[in-house]
Amino acid sequence: MEPIRHGDRDDLFEAVVSQDSVMRWLATGRADSRSAAEAMCDDHVAHWARHGYGDFAVRDAATHAFLGRVGLRNRAQYGVDLGFAVHPRAQGRGIAGEAGRACLDLAFRRLALPAVFAFVLPGNTASIAVLRRLGAQADGTVRSSGLHCLRYRFAPATAAAAEHVGDDGLADLQLLHEPGPGSPEGEAALRDGLPDPFGVKGLGLVWADKQHTLTAVSKGRPVASAGWLVRDMAFDGLPRRAAGLGGVLVHPASRGQGIARAVISVAVEHARAAGAETMILLCRPDLVPLYTQLGWSRLSVPVTLQQPDGARTSPLTAMIYDLTGLPHPTVGVDLRGLPF
């Protein structure tokens, strides 16, 4: 198993996109063209760039023949789902189950995701059987890609440890989730002597403690972290359960490796699991392009925050990540508390 790359487009066409018996269970419902395979491949590569995890090309260990694709897909309004599409000649050999187990191991033991889902058409009995063998539990129905689907849910406790079967794209990185704001020692290690790593010291703001912290560890040492809290805020005067993301920090020696994207993506999923309808963050203007690439949207309305001396308008840029399809605010946002 290796992250899907642009060079896999021909294999993806031959094994998946050109196969009616495979595509009938996917969004299009029918075999498609080489250009469709290229678009699918490009989409998989972009997903890896945005989230730090995604779909894998699954190959025969002995012959290196392309067998299909299996992986984790982040759907903005649903969460992370496990999906697989295996070439007809490879079906019935346990490929989807073995690769799926490796993906669940990655999701729960490496990424510390709170849950993984699967969406399957009601008549796809073979895939439903694979999901059940992997420990999935029925979780109602949902419309996905315009189709009426059965939804299944995996919880961390249901995932059995899997044999390492390839490159998961994360080297030896492991994410650890813990309640609370994290340890001062851990933050000091990430700061690496930098007096103001977030670039906000001169603003004179008092910040809220985080309710949760996600720390990325490599070779036994912290290399990145992010924190968040969940509270009731006001969007255009209406109450909304929202999560505030903050404290995103990557050690200087580990920057440029895409670690932040995985930490942020997983933090969003924890906020979703905690009932947040929207996620919001405050950042310097120079960081807007980074969060835009990760699927966040910039807000053009004023954001009110609380300080010990009263309410203030935030001097930082606000960005949101939609979790439930609610409209973006057009008048203003009140954080109803300290900034995060």
C-alpha positions as CSV (number, residue, x, y, z in Angstrom):
1,M,0.0,0.0,0.0
2,E,1.3,3.4,-1.1
3,P,-0.4,6.8,-1.3
4,I,-2.0,7.2,-4.7
5,R,0.2,9.4,-7.0
6,H,-0.4,11.0,-10.4
7,G,1.5,8.1,-12.0
8,D,-1.2,5.6,-10.9
9,R,-3.9,7.1,-13.2
10,D,-3.6,4.3,-15.9
11,D,-3.7,1.6,-13.3
12,L,-6.6,3.2,-11.7
13,F,-8.4,3.3,-15.0
14,E,-7.7,-0.4,-15.8
15,A,-8.5,-1.8,-12.4
16,V,-11.4,0.5,-11.2
17,V,-12.8,3.1,-13.6
18,S,-13.2,0.9,-16.6
19,Q,-14.8,-1.9,-14.7
20,D,-18.6,-1.9,-14.7
21,S,-18.8,-4.4,-11.9
22,V,-16.8,-2.1,-9.6
23,M,-18.1,1.3,-10.7
24,R,-21.8,0.3,-10.3
25,W,-21.3,0.6,-6.5
26,L,-19.5,4.0,-6.7
27,A,-20.9,7.5,-7.2
28,T,-21.2,7.4,-11.0
29,G,-22.7,4.0,-11.1
30,R,-21.0,3.0,-14.4
31,A,-17.7,2.5,-16.1
32,D,-16.1,5.8,-17.2
33,S,-13.3,7.2,-19.3
34,R,-9.5,7.7,-18.9
35,S,-10.1,11.4,-18.3
36,A,-12.4,10.4,-15.4
37,A,-9.6,8.2,-14.0
38,E,-7.2,11.1,-14.3
39,A,-9.6,13.4,-12.5
40,M,-10.1,10.8,-9.8
41,C,-6.4,10.3,-9.4
42,D,-5.8,14.1,-9.2
43,D,-8.6,14.3,-6.5
44,H,-6.8,11.6,-4.4
45,V,-3.5,13.4,-4.7
46,A,-5.1,16.7,-3.6
47,H,-6.8,14.9,-0.7
48,W,-3.4,13.7,0.6
49,A,-2.0,17.3,0.3
50,R,-5.0,18.7,2.2
51,H,-5.3,16.2,5.0
52,G,-2.1,14.2,5.3
53,Y,-3.9,10.9,4.7
54,G,-6.1,9.5,1.9
55,D,-6.5,6.6,-0.5
56,F,-3.8,4.1,-1.2
57,A,-2.8,2.2,-4.3
58,V,-2.9,-1.5,-3.3
59,R,-0.5,-3.7,-5.1
60,D,0.4,-7.4,-5.0
61,A,3.4,-7.9,-2.8
62,A,5.0,-10.4,-5.2
63,T,4.1,-9.1,-8.7
64,H,3.5,-5.4,-7.9
65,A,0.3,-5.7,-9.9
66,F,-2.3,-2.9,-9.2
67,L,-5.2,-4.5,-7.3
68,G,-7.3,-1.4,-6.5
69,R,-7.5,1.5,-4.1
70,V,-8.4,1.5,-0.5
71,G,-8.3,4.4,1.9
72,L,-9.6,7.1,4.2
73,R,-11.6,10.0,2.7
74,N,-12.5,13.1,4.6
75,R,-16.0,14.3,3.7
76,A,-16.5,17.9,5.0
77,Q,-20.1,17.3,6.3
78,Y,-19.8,13.6,7.3
79,G,-16.4,12.9,8.7
80,V,-13.7,10.4,7.6
81,D,-14.9,7.3,5.8
82,L,-13.3,4.0,4.8
83,G,-13.7,3.2,1.1
84,F,-12.4,0.5,-1.2
85,A,-12.6,-0.5,-4.9
86,V,-10.9,-3.7,-5.9
87,H,-10.3,-5.1,-9.4
88,P,-12.6,-8.0,-10.2
89,R,-9.7,-10.4,-10.5
90,A,-8.6,-9.6,-7.0
91,Q,-12.0,-9.9,-5.3
92,G,-12.6,-12.8,-3.0
93,R,-9.0,-12.9,-1.8
94,G,-9.4,-10.8,1.3
95,I,-7.6,-7.8,-0.3
96,A,-10.2,-5.2,0.8
97,G,-10.3,-6.6,4.3
98,E,-6.5,-6.7,4.8
99,A,-6.0,-3.2,3.3
100,G,-9.1,-1.9,5.2
101,R,-7.7,-3.2,8.5
102,A,-4.4,-1.4,7.8
103,C,-6.4,1.8,7.1
104,L,-8.3,1.5,10.4
105,D,-5.0,0.9,12.2
106,L,-3.7,4.1,10.7
107,A,-6.9,6.0,11.6
108,F,-7.1,5.0,15.2
109,R,-3.5,4.0,16.4
110,R,-1.5,6.5,14.4
111,L,-3.9,9.5,13.7
112,A,-6.1,9.2,16.9
113,L,-9.2,9.8,14.9
114,P,-12.4,9.6,17.1
115,A,-14.4,7.6,14.5
116,V,-14.4,6.3,11.0
117,F,-17.5,5.8,8.9
118,A,-18.4,3.8,5.7
119,F,-21.1,4.6,3.2
120,V,-22.4,1.7,1.0
121,L,-25.3,1.2,-1.4
122,P,-28.0,-1.1,0.1
123,G,-27.5,-3.8,-2.5
124,N,-23.7,-4.1,-2.1
125,T,-23.8,-7.2,0.1
126,A,-20.1,-8.1,-0.5
127,S,-18.9,-4.7,0.8
128,I,-21.3,-4.8,3.7
129,A,-19.9,-8.2,4.6
130,V,-16.3,-6.8,4.6
131,L,-17.3,-3.9,6.8
132,R,-19.0,-6.2,9.3
133,R,-15.9,-8.4,9.4
134,L,-13.8,-5.3,10.1
135,G,-16.1,-4.5,13.1
136,A,-18.4,-1.8,11.7
137,Q,-21.8,-1.2,13.2
138,A,-24.9,0.0,11.4
139,D,-25.4,3.7,11.9
140,G,-28.5,4.7,10.0
141,T,-28.7,6.1,6.5
142,V,-27.4,9.2,4.7
143,R,-27.3,10.8,1.2
144,S,-23.7,10.7,0.0
145,S,-22.8,11.9,-3.5
146,G,-26.5,12.2,-4.2
147,L,-27.2,8.6,-3.4
148,H,-29.2,6.9,-0.6
149,C,-26.5,5.0,1.4
150,L,-26.3,2.8,4.4
151,R,-23.9,4.3,7.0
152,Y,-21.6,2.2,9.1
153,R,-19.4,3.3,12.0
154,F,-16.1,2.1,13.3
155,A,-15.1,3.0,16.9
156,P,-11.4,2.9,18.1
157,A,-12.2,-0.1,20.3
158,T,-13.3,-2.2,17.3
159,A,-10.1,-1.9,15.3
160,A,-7.7,-4.8,15.6
161,A,-4.0,-4.1,15.2
162,A,-2.9,-4.7,11.6
163,E,0.4,-5.8,10.1
164,H,2.4,-3.0,8.5
165,V,1.8,-3.5,4.7
166,G,3.2,-0.4,3.1
167,D,3.9,3.3,3.2
168,D,1.2,5.3,5.0
169,G,2.7,8.6,4.0
170,L,3.4,9.7,7.6
171,A,6.8,8.2,8.3
172,D,6.9,7.4,12.0
173,L,4.5,10.2,13.0
174,Q,1.9,9.4,15.7
175,L,-0.8,11.7,17.0
176,L,-1.8,11.7,20.6
177,H,-5.1,13.2,21.9
178,E,-5.4,14.3,25.5
179,P,-7.9,16.5,27.5
180,G,-6.7,19.8,28.7
181,P,-4.3,22.5,27.3
182,G,-1.2,20.2,27.1
183,S,1.9,20.4,29.2
184,P,4.1,23.5,29.5
185,E,7.2,21.3,28.9
186,G,5.7,20.1,25.6
187,E,4.9,23.6,24.4
188,A,8.4,24.8,25.4
189,A,9.9,22.0,23.4
190,L,7.9,23.0,20.3
191,R,8.8,26.7,20.8
192,D,12.5,25.8,20.7
193,G,13.4,29.1,22.3
194,L,11.2,31.3,20.0
195,P,9.8,34.1,22.1
196,D,6.6,34.6,20.0
197,P,6.0,31.6,17.7
198,F,2.4,32.5,17.1
199,G,3.2,36.2,16.2
200,V,0.4,37.5,18.5
201,K,2.3,38.7,21.6
202,G,2.1,42.3,20.7
203,L,-1.7,42.2,20.5
204,G,-2.1,42.2,24.3
205,L,-4.8,39.6,24.3
206,V,-5.7,37.1,27.1
207,W,-6.3,33.7,25.6
208,A,-8.6,30.8,26.8
209,D,-7.2,27.5,27.9
210,K,-7.8,24.7,25.4
211,Q,-10.1,21.9,26.4
212,H,-8.2,19.4,24.2
213,T,-4.7,19.0,22.8
214,L,-3.5,17.0,19.9
215,T,0.3,16.4,19.8
216,A,2.3,14.9,16.9
217,V,5.2,12.8,18.1
218,S,8.1,11.6,15.9
219,K,11.0,9.5,17.3
220,G,9.6,10.0,20.7
221,R,9.7,13.8,20.6
222,P,6.9,16.3,20.0
223,V,7.0,17.9,16.6
224,A,3.6,19.7,16.4
225,S,0.5,20.4,18.4
226,A,-2.9,22.0,18.2
227,G,-5.6,22.7,20.7
228,W,-9.3,23.4,20.7
229,L,-12.3,24.1,22.8
230,V,-16.1,23.7,22.2
231,R,-18.6,26.4,23.3
232,D,-21.8,28.1,22.3
233,M,-21.1,31.1,20.1
234,A,-23.3,33.5,18.2
235,F,-23.3,33.6,14.4
236,D,-25.4,36.6,13.1
237,G,-27.0,36.7,16.6
238,L,-28.1,33.0,16.5
239,P,-26.6,30.4,18.9
240,R,-24.3,27.9,17.3
241,R,-22.2,25.1,18.9
242,A,-18.8,25.9,17.6
243,A,-15.2,24.7,18.2
244,G,-12.3,27.1,18.4
245,L,-9.0,25.9,17.0
246,G,-5.8,27.5,18.3
247,G,-2.2,26.9,19.4
248,V,-1.3,25.3,16.0
249,L,2.5,25.0,16.3
250,V,5.1,23.0,14.4
251,H,8.7,22.7,15.6
252,P,11.0,24.8,13.4
253,A,13.0,21.7,12.3
254,S,9.8,19.9,11.2
255,R,8.1,22.6,9.2
256,G,7.5,22.1,5.5
257,Q,6.7,18.4,5.9
258,G,2.9,18.6,5.9
259,I,2.6,17.7,9.6
260,A,0.3,20.6,10.3
261,R,-2.3,19.5,7.8
262,A,-2.8,16.1,9.5
263,V,-2.9,17.7,13.0
264,I,-5.5,20.2,11.9
265,S,-7.6,17.7,9.9
266,V,-7.8,15.3,12.9
267,A,-8.5,18.1,15.3
268,V,-11.5,19.0,13.1
269,E,-12.8,15.4,13.4
270,H,-12.6,15.5,17.2
271,A,-14.6,18.7,17.2
272,R,-17.2,17.1,15.0
273,A,-17.4,14.1,17.3
274,A,-17.9,16.5,20.2
275,G,-21.0,18.0,18.5
276,A,-19.5,21.1,17.0
277,E,-21.5,22.5,14.0
278,T,-18.8,24.8,12.8
279,M,-15.1,25.3,13.5
280,I,-13.5,28.7,13.8
281,L,-9.9,30.0,14.2
282,L,-8.1,33.3,14.5
283,C,-4.8,33.7,12.6
284,R,-2.4,36.2,11.2
285,P,-3.2,37.3,7.6
286,D,-0.1,35.6,6.2
287,L,-1.5,32.2,7.3
288,V,-4.7,32.6,5.4
289,P,-3.4,30.9,2.2
290,L,-2.4,27.8,4.3
291,Y,-5.8,27.4,5.8
292,T,-7.5,28.1,2.5
293,Q,-5.6,25.2,1.0
294,L,-6.8,23.0,3.9
295,G,-10.5,23.8,3.1
296,W,-11.1,26.7,5.5
297,S,-12.9,29.9,4.4
298,R,-12.1,33.4,5.4
299,L,-14.7,35.5,7.2
300,S,-15.3,39.1,6.1
301,V,-17.5,40.0,9.1
302,P,-16.4,41.4,12.5
303,V,-15.6,38.9,15.3
304,T,-16.3,40.0,18.9
305,L,-14.2,38.5,21.7
306,Q,-14.2,39.0,25.4
307,Q,-11.2,40.3,27.4
308,P,-11.0,41.1,31.2
309,D,-11.8,44.8,30.4
310,G,-14.8,44.0,28.2
311,A,-15.6,43.1,24.6
312,R,-13.3,43.8,21.7
313,T,-13.3,43.3,18.0
314,S,-10.7,40.7,17.0
315,P,-7.6,42.2,15.3
316,L,-6.8,38.8,13.7
317,T,-8.3,37.2,10.6
318,A,-11.1,34.7,11.3
319,M,-11.6,31.6,9.3
320,I,-14.2,28.8,9.5
321,Y,-14.6,25.2,8.5
322,D,-18.1,24.1,7.9
323,L,-19.2,20.8,9.5
324,T,-22.9,20.6,9.0
325,G,-23.9,22.8,6.0
326,L,-24.9,25.8,8.0
327,P,-24.6,29.2,6.2
328,H,-21.6,31.5,6.7
329,P,-22.4,34.6,8.8
330,T,-23.1,37.8,7.0
331,V,-23.3,40.2,9.9
332,G,-20.9,39.1,12.7
333,V,-19.7,36.5,15.1
334,D,-19.5,36.7,18.9
335,L,-17.1,34.2,20.4
336,R,-18.9,34.6,23.8
337,G,-15.7,34.3,25.6
338,L,-11.9,34.6,25.4
339,P,-10.2,33.9,22.1
340,F,-8.5,30.6,21.5
